[in-house]
Every structure is written in C-alpha cells, then in structure tokens.
Amino acid sequence: MNVMMLLDMARSGHGDRVALVSGGERLTYAELFAAAGRGAALLRDSGARHAALLDESSPALPVLLFASSWAGMPFVPLNYRLAAGELDALLARVEPAHLVRGAEGRRNFLLHALGDAETTQAEWGMDPDEIAVLLFTSGTTGPPKAALLRHQHLVSYILGSVEFGAAGEDEATLVSVPPYHIAGIASILSSVYAGRRLVQLPAFDADAWLHLARNEAVTHAFVVPTMLARIIDALGDARDAELPRLRALAYGGGKMPQPVIERAMRLLPNTDFTNAYGLTETSSTISVLTPDDHREAAASEDPALRRRLVSVGQPLPLVEVEIRDEDGKPAPCGARGEIHVRGEQVSGEYLGGGSQLLADGFFPTRDAGSLDEAGYLFLDGRIDDVIVRGGENMSPGEIEDVLLAHPAVADCAVIGVPDEQWGEAVAAVVVPRHEVDPNAQRDELRDQLREWVRERLRSSRVPERIEFRDELPYNETGKLLRRVVREQLAAST
C-alpha cells in the first residue's frame, strides 16, 4: 500500500479531468501525477528524510503530499500560526527535512514540480508499514505530539469509505481547513480517489467561502462548526438559491450546537448534511451521522430520536467503537465513559512514543462519550474535562447542551473551578445571542439560566458562577480551548 497508488489510479482512470483549483492554478490528474514525480526527484536529491510544509493551502500541498510518498519519506505539514520558537522545536524533531516554507518556498518548489524537469523513474515503495504522514497534534493540554500515520492506515480509510471514480465530472469539493489538519489530508486523498475536483480556500472567511462556492459551482464541502456558524450568519435569510450546486456539506472537528445545524438545514434544505467524527490518530472519520439521520432526527417529535441530531452517528462498517468505564470494562448503554476504537485505519502511534494501542487492539481516545440503544455515538468532551464536585463526576457537555438550548445563548463553555467546600464548583462562560450590558440584565439572565438548568438537570449541575463574553476561545480547527477559559476565569476572579 502507498497513497501514491490512489493518484495513479485517478490518473489512469480520468487523467484529463481537473484535479485541483487553487487561485489561478488548475491541474489535471495527469499534471498532478507528473508534478508529484518531479517533486519526488527533488526530494530524493535533497538528502532529506522528511518533507515538511510550512504554508497555507496551495498547489504545493497535494504535490508535496504525493511527492513525499513517491520518494519514500514522511510528509510533515506544520502549523504556520505557531511562534518561531515553537516551530524550531518541531523542526528539530524531524531533521533532516526538506522544508517548503511560505510564499517564496512554495514558488520555488512549484517552479520545479510544474516545470520541464524530468520526472523520477523510480517506483514508489509498497510497504504498508512505511510512514506516510506525521501530524503534530494541537497541543491544547501540553506539548504537541507527532501522530504517526502509515500508508496502511490512510489507504485503509479511503478504501473503506470512498468508491473509486464515483464522482461526476462536475463535482467539486471546497476545502478550507488548514494543511496540518487531518481533514485536509483526508479531503485530498478522498477527492483524488473519487475523481472529484479539489478547490482550495487558503484562509477561511465566510464571504470568501460563499464567493468561491458559487464561482466554482462547488457540490461538496467540509467545515468545522465555527465555520458553519459564520457561513449561515453570512447567508442571513437567503435560501438554497444562494448555493444551488451545494449537494453535500460535511462538518466535524468540534461540537456542533444544535441551533446552528437546525438553522443550516432550514437555510439549505436541498443540501445533505453529514457529521463526521474522527481523530488524527484514526486517519480521520470513524463515525458518521448521515443525511438521512439528520432529516429523521430534525423531523421527529420523539426527544430521544431528535437528540441524535447532536450525535456523531454510527461507526463506519470497518470500525469498532466501545465505551469503557474507569476500570476499562464495557460501559452499559447510555453510560458515559471513554471512547475506544479499533480498525485497520487506526494508528494510535506517536513519533518517539510508540503505539498506544491496548493488547486487544483498541485505541483509548481520551474522548468521553456514550452510545445509545441504536449504536449512535454522543461526544461529551475530553475525559480530563470531567468536573468532580463533592465526589460526584459531572459532564461539562451535558450542562452545555442544556444551556445551548436556551434561546438567549449563542455559545457556552462549562468548566470546574476550585471550591473549598466541594472541591470543584460548576462555572459557565456564556456568549449571549444579543448584547447584555447593564448589570441588571446580566443578573436577570444568570437567574434565568440557573433555573433553566435546574429544571432539566439535578441541582448539583446548576452553575454557581456564570460570566458573559463576546466570544469563546477556539483554535483554528474549531476546538474549544478550555485551558484558556480556565485562565480567563482565574484572571477575572
């Protein structure tokens, strides 16, 4: 197995079809294949052991991804938003590396890859255990770890979830997540294997996203929840005529507030929505809430069925998911525990840290969640986010779900804060839907929210402290930075 075989199949099946649109650049599958070959020759001659990219999305991203696989070295996309010292530390872990850095490095690389230089005649390796990609995790709770994805993991994911050549020639996928996100890598590989045109948006902006989607007649897209919220705000009250070609929109990478997805479905009634849950360590998606699931849940009057709209659906056919308690034993239906996953696409391995797979092959994700009686998976934050109040474990996600259902709440985060009597107390940071300035209004809303939670959960779940903010801190891939929320609350105490 080698991810290059995905591009080779696409080149053989529909070489003249446009594979990539990025700015003013348009490459066919045959041109992308040739560029990967020239890039592979450059990498081989460089003497490097890794191919690193420090840049936003551009044609250099897919060319370097496939060129590194052809050359037999790991591809390492780096977070260009990091400080210089942080980047130096990451680069030191993958030296010697051929680094494509910024606009100048991108231009030089593409001049070679898209120029008249001879392509390499060497064959790519087919060892499935060779490392294909190294992705540094976001490091929201500590130093970044380099998740190690071998060719077998990525190819297994694609073969198990995408049908070769299934896309029509008119189909196009708009990708606006950064290169160092697993969704960015997966979108390239799945689009190539399906034969779908890949349209790149280097930096997300809702108006730019809508403009590009219309101009390129985009049919498919992937966004994180914060992006979708901004897109539907930019749409205003417009209906699907604004995006007439958009057939399918997938989202993931963070928790989707129910009001956001409900409004998106109303604004885009002819678009199929899919919630995809996965991790870097699992080569992208492991469970999916399908378009039919969305429609059925949204139309239902049954609270249990409607609740599935905020689930991440059911595991993929070749993936096993279990919820395990603190003792590592399977948790009963509906009980909260740690999500464990097993399958060919699951790596669970880190550079320098070895495999984290258990003896039975399951990977402990450190994500908390539960499964309902039909096998739908509900996320509940990170295991480490649990609030322990007087010896009782509480789920922040459970309280957040209730707060988000209040008509005055646009967004919220619930955390535990130190408390002399109980050990930890429940605190909530709320983003109101409308400006709440005067103290009297804020006090009134606090009382309303506490009563709202008390009516729907046990009194121990009622936030003892509620503060209001204009926005919550998220990283660029849509993950809530609870560490920053804690720091902000501590600073304001």
Secondary structure, DSSP 8 states (H G I E B T S, - for coil): --THHHHHHHHHHHTTSEEEEETTEEEEHHHHHHHHHHHHHHHHHHT-SEEEEESSSSTHHHHHHHHHHHHT--EEE--TTS-HHHHHHHHHTS-SEEEEEHHHHHHHHHHHHTSS-----------TTSEEEEEE---SSSS--EEEEEHHHHHHHHHHH--TT-S-TT-EEEE-S-TTSHHHHHHHHHHHHHT-EEEE-SS--HHHHHHHHHHTT--EEEE-HHHHHHHHHHHTT--GGGSTT--EEEE-SS---HHHHHHHHHH-TTSEEEEEEEEGGGTEEEEEE-HHHHHHHHH---HHHHGGGGS--EE-TT-EEEEE-TTS-B--TT--EEEEEESTT---EETTTEE---TTS-EEEEEEEEE-TT--EEEEEEGGG-EEETTEEE-HHHHHHHHHTSTTEEEEEEEEEEETTTEEEEEEEEEESS---SHHHHHHHHHHHHHHHHHHS-GGGS-SEEEE-S---B-TTS-B-HHHHHHHHHHH-
